[in-house]
Amino acid sequence: MKILLMGNPNVGKSVIFSRLTGINVIASNYPGTTVEFTKGFLKTPELTAEIIDVPGAYTLSPTNKAEEVAVEMLNAGNTDLVINVIDATHLERNLYLTLSLLEQNIPVIVALNIWDETKHLGIDIDLQKLESLLRVPLVPTTAVTDEGLEELISRIPEAKSELPPHPPRTDDERWAEIGSIIKQVQTITHRHHTFTEKLSDMTIKPATGIPIAILVALLAFALIIAIGMGLRRFVLLPFFEGFIFPPIRTGVTAIVPEGIIVREILIGHFGVLIDGIGWPLALVLPYLLAFYLILAILEDTGYLSRLACLLDILFHRIGTHGGAVIPFLLGFGCTVGGILSSRALDTQRERIIVVTLMCMAIPCAAQTGAIVALLAGRSIPALVIVYIIAFLFILIAGMIMNKLLIGSTPTFFMEIPTYRIPNLRAVAKKIWMQVSSYLFQAVPLIVFGVFIAAILYETGILYHIGILFKPIVVGLLGLPAEASVGLILGIIRRELAIAVLLNLDLTIVQLIVGSIVALFYIPCAAVFPILIKEFGVKYAIFIVLSTIVIAFIMGGIINATFALVF
């Protein structure tokens, strides 16, 4: 049996999918998390089914790429059942998709999710009446606690056995029927605003929301630095330097004679067994953990949707709307995830603007960790300067692209979810998924990059590379010739361009210039297959060439500016 999980964005489809299949997927308290489908299997003594987590859709008349994927999957013709997940706290809006699905003459079972919130909001729904009006099985669920999921599974055969007729309707007829259903099944009890509702009002109104947003940003930034630096200084560095590196050095020294190049490659200047382990695990990992912890909390509380509304006016200046804050923030986690999440934007023009800016000036979590590790211990003002420059570039470049690209920015609509206390299990699961992806996908590439650097250094090739790039690295950027190795390793992983600078004795100005060049430099190798898939080969080549040129121009401008000032 093939089952599609369908519903509006942010109704809990991915949580239900994860619970039914046991497959880990990202689930957050803001719309647009799922932008491509995920498959899994449900197996019980009575049932074996393939379940597909479909991107969120408000309508079967697609308005963006994510909805196109949803409709294509529904129209593929091999679907046995649709589990329509509904937000019980927003029944009227969700029923539009429900009626549209019923008109497709496909078996449907309705999961009335977020059922626990209806009690807090004073919403009473007559379940038996609603089920009789829809003429399909209906089960109230609370996915985060597994409530109702066992009953949902048990009623799947019932949904398959009955297929009541639902004739096609016009939009007006559909909304009229929804209004009739709501009058018959839903009553709302008057009550006073709760603290979270008052907080919601404060965080979405510009007068109070903007100061709160600034405070949240500063607090998040400070916590990432504090947590990351604490883990690095007091946990990971003592562990590696006290228990891991000494036996490695002793073992290699005992096995490989002095003067053999292999010994230097293993434990020398770019020793793959020292820097290859230390850079990703003791340098980047602590800041990565801190970043994903703070991001998970902001996601699951529901704050990001409010931030999107506050930034809508600013984002219109760069040719998109407040909803673009989600791809940007996901880009801070991983550029690949940010590119994919841009599918939720309304137009191709918006996607090109957002993805271009993301590839040029948004550091991923690993690169952020490397930049913070490089600068935070030497100069917090230097760290702030780097991110201010990146922000100003995004603003100016976005405004230029908005003028150059033909088209207009659509009106912004986004669901504002209820504030919720983050579920610790869900937060821990999300952090583990992100960190495990880094450990198993990124760390091997970093080790490989360090290995290449060690070979280049020990064979003397790095010296000749330094001479080749000297006019740019030394003349234009004012960096030591050895920094040129970062330009090569940065192609493999962005943070390697930063990590190379850790072994050099740099001034504050050189640290800023090096960080700026690495920040604007070519995205890592994993990004390009995604760019080609989503936008084509020409666009991917444009990103490669433009990021290299902009990185050198920005670095040269910063170097020349500081040289004039100081």
Secondary structure, DSSP 8 states (H G I E B T S, - for coil): -EEEEEESTTSSHHHHHHHHH-------SSTT---S-EEEEEE-SS-EEEEEE----S-SS--SHHHHHHHHHHTTS---EEEEEEEGGGHHHHHHHHHHHHTTT--EEEEEE-HHHHHHTTEEE-HHHHHHHHTS-EEE-BGGGTBTHHHHHHTHHHHHH---------HHHHHHHHHHHHHHHEEE------HHHHHHHHHHSHHHHHHHHHHHHHHHHHHHHHHHHHHIIIIIHHHIIIIIHHHHHHHHHHHS-TT-HHHHHHHSTT-TTTHHHHIIIIIIHHHHHHHHHHHHHHHHHTHHHHHHHHTHHHHHHTTS-GGGHHHHHHHHH-HHHHHHHGGGSS-HHHHHHHHHHHHHH---HHHHHHHHHHHTTT-HHHHHHHHHHHHHHHHHHHHHHHHHS-S----------------HHHHHHHHHHHHHHIIIIIHHHHHHHHHHHHHHHHHTHHHHHHHHTHIIIIIIT---GGGHHHHHHHHH-HHHHHHHHHTS---HHHHHHHHHHHHHS---TTHHHHHHHHH-HHHHHHHHHHHHHHHHHHHHHHHHHHHHH-
